[in-house]
Amino acid sequence: MTETPFSPADSALPGWLSSLPPSVRPYAMLARLDRPVGIWLLYLPCLVGLAFARIPTGLYLADFLWAALFLIGAVAMRGAGCTWNDITDRDFDAKVERTALRPIPAGLITLREAYVFLGGQLVLGFLVWLCLPGDAKIVALLSIPLVGAYPFMKRVTWWPQAWLGATFNWGVLVGVATAGTVGVPAIILYVGLGCWTVAYDTIYALQDREDDALIGVKSTARLFGKHAVLYSFCFFILAAALIAAASAMQGAGRMGAITSLAFLAHATAQVSRLKSKGEGAALAVFKSNVWTGALVAVGFTLAAMIPAPKPSTIFSEPDIVPHGKPEKVSLPFGLELKTGTHRGGLPETWLASDIRRTLERDGYVFPNATETEPKPDK
């Protein structure tokens, strides 16, 4: 392994990376620990799924433990995914200016060392997996084919961003399975967040569009061409609509609607920034999606903590009639409805009879009952 005195030009934490021992620095670069945006984008869907499952029941103290385990798992599996990606893409990376200084193509780490490092991260991810409930274990295992195949998608399809969306947002289903059952609302949420990933990763791919065209790498940024920003916004809108639908089905109420609108507002701000500043702002706009995902996680957490308000109406609700016939019912102006029978044995009309008795107490004289009451048919 070769020592390196430098940090990548696009590192988000160059000072921290330079402070590491030279022998450790290439591994931190390989796992992208100096670029924590990817960790957040993998971790936040897990929190979203956990909070989403808790909307009907409220949060539990155990959820703090799950959140901590998800963070450890996100760091380990994101690092493992990046390591695997660099192993499979080492020849491509050497031909792209932005990626040419990655540890493997730059000769800072041998291929064997990269495989050993990959195994260590997978062991850490396995330890986290052991702590998950049974259903969540099964769901998590189903993501392995997605993770393993992702680096090859850019060679066979114009939609590697869609595959990344399916892979990165699998944590939603793991979070839901940890706290409840994966049902239709969770699937809709998963698809919605997948659309979100297509949007933000298309924006990210704008940086490499020219280099990708030269070496034959496919992406939605190349597929959409000059309309890439517009299509990204369409995927943002679709994501917001699916998030709103899923939250409504889960009973999130107004908080779910507010969350969806906040998501769409932030997405609109991203697109506006790209339109005004051009593709040079693509990396900064991509990184801002951490806040987009955080809005959804916080919104669903609040929905789980705050019960939905009872719908209000200007109309009175129907009274619930008690079992059996009540002896009396109070009315305004001192009137009462009482049970009883007429002198002829027929059921008494409550309201008419009580009003009549009240008026009689006040001195009003009614005609003879035999003259006013209808005679029964013969």
Buried (B, 14 or more C-beta within 10 A) or exposed (E): EEEBEEBBEEBBBBEEBBEBEEEEBBBBBBBBBBBBBBBBBBBBBBBBBBBBBBBEEEBEEEBEEBBEBBBBBBBBBBBBBBBBBBBBBBEBBBBBEBBEBBBBBBEBBEEEBBEEBBEBBBEBBEEBBEBBEEBBBEBBEEBEEBBEEBBEBBEEBBBBBBBBBBBBBBBBBBBBBBBBEBEEBBBBBBBBBBBBBBBBBBBBBBBBBEBBEEEEBBBBBBBBEEEBBEBBBBBBBBBBBBBBBBBBBBEBBEBBBBBBBBBBEBBBBBBEBBEEEEBEBBBEBBBBBBBBBBBBBBBBBBBBEEEBEEEEEEEEEEEEEEEEEEEEBEBEEEBEBEEEEEEEEEEBEBEEBBBBEBEEEEEEEEEEEEEEEEEEEE
